[in-house]
């Protein structure tokens, strides 16, 4: 049984910073790509950032230069450092990981954490 648990969301003023974390636990053989997605009210879930097992990264255009994704393989954890936050960043943020267990390879999702950027 694999579980992803997120933390670090909250309320922040425009221009502020937050750091999200997502830790995977369970019967894990390997974690391949990990990523962050977000969903604002009335909008589709969209890609924010991804990171491969060898730490290659990709970002949505809207967050380039402001957000940084990283991972700690020893802790099975992915992070999202968010700087210069804007009201448009307000959304529920979900982490994702492609994980190999002893039986299969599947995508798993965290429970979501609310990020609200408002003055």
VEXROMAR-809748 format. One record per residue: z, x, y of N, C-alpha, C in turn; residue in one letter. Coordinates in steps of 0.05 Angstrom, whole numbers, always signed. Layout:
N
Z;X;Y;Z;X;Y;Z;X;Y;A
...
***
This chain:
119
+0;+17;-24;+0;+0;+0;+0;+18;+25;X
-20;+14;+42;-23;+30;+66;-17;+13;+90;X
-3;+25;+109;+4;+10;+133;+1;+29;+158;X
-9;+18;+180;-12;+32;+205;+6;+18;+225;X
+24;+34;+237;+44;+23;+256;+39;+36;+283;X
+35;+19;+304;+29;+29;+330;+54;+27;+348;X
+55;+44;+368;+76;+43;+388;+65;+55;+414;X
+80;+50;+436;+74;+63;+462;+62;+45;+483;X
+56;+20;+477;+45;+2;+497;+66;-6;+517;X
+56;-19;+538;+75;-29;+558;+61;-36;+584;X
+77;-40;+605;+67;-46;+631;+67;-21;+649;X
+45;-16;+662;+43;+7;+679;+27;+0;+704;X
+33;+13;+726;+18;+9;+751;-9;+23;+750;X
-28;+14;+765;-54;+28;+767;-49;+57;+775;X
-64;+75;+762;-61;+103;+766;-40;+116;+748;X
-25;+100;+733;-4;+111;+716;-15;+119;+689;X
+3;+127;+671;-4;+138;+645;+13;+125;+623;X
+1;+124;+599;+14;+116;+575;+4;+132;+552;X
+20;+136;+532;+12;+149;+508;+17;+131;+484;X
-4;+123;+470;-2;+107;+446;-1;+125;+422;X
+13;+116;+401;+13;+130;+376;+9;+110;+353;X
-1;+120;+331;-6;+104;+308;-2;+121;+283;X
+18;+113;+267;+25;+129;+243;+17;+113;+218;X
+3;+127;+200;-4;+115;+175;+16;+123;+153;X
+22;+105;+136;+41;+111;+114;+31;+96;+89;X
+42;+105;+66;+35;+93;+41;+23;+113;+22;X
+9;+103;+2;-3;+120;-18;-30;+130;-8;X
-29;+151;+8;-53;+162;+21;-61;+189;+8;X
-86;+190;+1;-97;+215;-9;-110;+231;+13;X
-124;+217;+31;-137;+231;+53;-143;+210;+75;X
-143;+219;+100;-151;+203;+122;-176;+215;+135;X
-198;+200;+136;-222;+210;+148;-222;+205;+178;X
-240;+189;+189;-240;+183;+217;-217;+165;+225;X
-207;+168;+249;-187;+150;+261;-197;+142;+288;X
-188;+120;+298;-197;+111;+324;-180;+90;+337;X
-186;+85;+362;-173;+64;+378;-194;+45;+388;X
-187;+19;+386;-203;-3;+396;-186;-20;+414;X
-198;-36;+431;-183;-54;+447;-197;-81;+450;X
-181;-101;+456;-192;-128;+459;-178;-141;+483;X
-193;-147;+503;-182;-162;+526;-187;-192;+522;X
-171;-209;+536;-175;-238;+532;-203;-247;+538;X
-214;-262;+519;-241;-272;+522;-263;-253;+517;X
-257;-229;+508;-277;-208;+503;-277;-199;+474;X
-298;-187;+465;-300;-176;+439;-284;-150;+437;X
-275;-144;+413;-262;-119;+409;-282;-96;+413;X
-274;-75;+427;-292;-54;+433;-280;-27;+426;X
-298;-8;+420;-289;+19;+414;-279;+33;+440;X
-256;+47;+437;-245;+63;+458;-251;+93;+453;X
-242;+102;+429;-245;+130;+422;-243;+133;+392;X
-256;+153;+382;-254;+160;+353;-250;+190;+350;X
-239;+198;+328;-235;+226;+322;-238;+230;+292;X
-254;+250;+284;-259;+255;+256;-237;+273;+244;X
-239;+277;+218;-219;+294;+205;-220;+323;+215;X
-243;+332;+225;-244;+359;+236;-243;+358;+267;X
-234;+336;+278;-226;+333;+306;-250;+331;+325;X
-273;+324;+315;-295;+316;+334;-288;+289;+346;X
-294;+286;+372;-286;+261;+386;-309;+247;+398;X
-305;+221;+403;-325;+205;+417;-309;+185;+434;X
-320;+178;+458;-306;+160;+476;-325;+140;+487;X
-314;+116;+493;-329;+97;+509;-333;+108;+537;X
-356;+101;+548;-363;+111;+575;-341;+104;+595;X
-330;+81;+593;-311;+71;+613;-285;+87;+613;X
-279;+102;+592;-254;+117;+591;-258;+147;+591;X
-282;+156;+590;-288;+185;+590;-275;+199;+614;X
-262;+221;+609;-249;+236;+630;-221;+226;+636;X
-213;+203;+627;-186;+192;+632;-169;+190;+607;X
-181;+185;+584;-167;+182;+559;-173;+206;+541;X
-153;+213;+524;-156;+235;+505;-145;+226;+478;X
-161;+227;+458;-153;+221;+431;-146;+247;+416;X
-125;+246;+400;-118;+269;+384;-105;+260;+359;X
-100;+279;+340;-88;+271;+315;-71;+294;+304;X
-51;+287;+289;-33;+306;+276;-36;+299;+246;X
-51;+315;+232;-57;+309;+204;-31;+311;+186;X
-13;+329;+194;+11;+332;+178;+29;+307;+180;X
+26;+292;+202;+42;+268;+206;+26;+242;+201;X
+0;+245;+194;-17;+222;+190;-17;+204;+215;X
-19;+216;+238;-15;+202;+263;-38;+208;+282;X
-47;+187;+296;-67;+189;+317;-55;+181;+343;X
-63;+194;+365;-52;+188;+391;-74;+181;+411;X
-67;+167;+431;-85;+162;+453;-70;+166;+479;X
-76;+188;+493;-65;+193;+519;-82;+180;+540;X
-71;+162;+555;-85;+146;+575;-75;+153;+603;X
-92;+165;+619;-86;+172;+646;-103;+156;+666;X
-95;+156;+691;-110;+142;+712;-117;+114;+704;X
-98;+100;+694;-103;+73;+683;-111;+54;+705;X
-129;+36;+698;-140;+16;+715;-134;-12;+705;X
-134;-33;+722;-129;-60;+712;-149;-68;+690;X
-173;-57;+691;-193;-63;+671;-186;-52;+643;X
-167;-35;+642;-157;-24;+616;-138;-43;+602;X
-130;-64;+615;-111;-83;+604;-123;-96;+579;X
-109;-94;+556;-119;-104;+531;-98;-100;+510;X
-103;-112;+486;-88;-104;+463;-103;-81;+449;X
-89;-60;+444;-101;-36;+432;-94;-35;+403;X
-115;-30;+386;-112;-29;+358;-121;-2;+347;X
-105;+10;+330;-114;+35;+317;-128;+28;+291;X
-145;+46;+283;-161;+43;+258;-162;+70;+244;X
-162;+68;+217;-165;+93;+202;-180;+87;+176;X
-198;+105;+169;-212;+104;+144;-196;+122;+125;X
-185;+109;+104;-166;+123;+87;-175;+121;+58;X
-172;+144;+44;-176;+145;+16;-149;+144;+2;X
-146;+124;-15;-123;+123;-33;-132;+134;-60;X
-115;+131;-80;-123;+140;-106;-144;+123;-119;X
-149;+99;-108;-168;+80;-121;-193;+74;-104;X
-192;+77;-78;-215;+70;-62;-213;+81;-34;X
-235;+78;-18;-236;+84;+10;-239;+59;+26;X
-221;+54;+45;-222;+29;+60;-213;+34;+89;X
-221;+16;+107;-212;+16;+134;-187;+0;+137;X
-167;+11;+152;-142;-3;+158;-138;-6;+187;X
-124;-26;+195;-119;-32;+223;-89;-34;+229;X
-81;-25;+253;-54;-28;+262;-49;-57;+272;X
-24;-63;+279;-17;-90;+287;-25;-96;+316;X
-32;-76;+331;-39;-80;+359;-15;-76;+377;X
-20;-64;+400;+1;-60;+420;-11;-67;+448;X
+4;-82;+464;-5;-92;+489;-3;-70;+511;X
-24;-66;+525;-25;-49;+549;-32;-66;+573;X
-15;-67;+592;-20;-82;+616;-18;-64;+641;X
-40;-63;+656;-41;-47;+680;-42;-66;+704;X
-21;-66;+720;-19;-85;+742;+1;-75;+762;X
-5;-81;+787;+13;-74;+809;+32;-98;+815;X
***
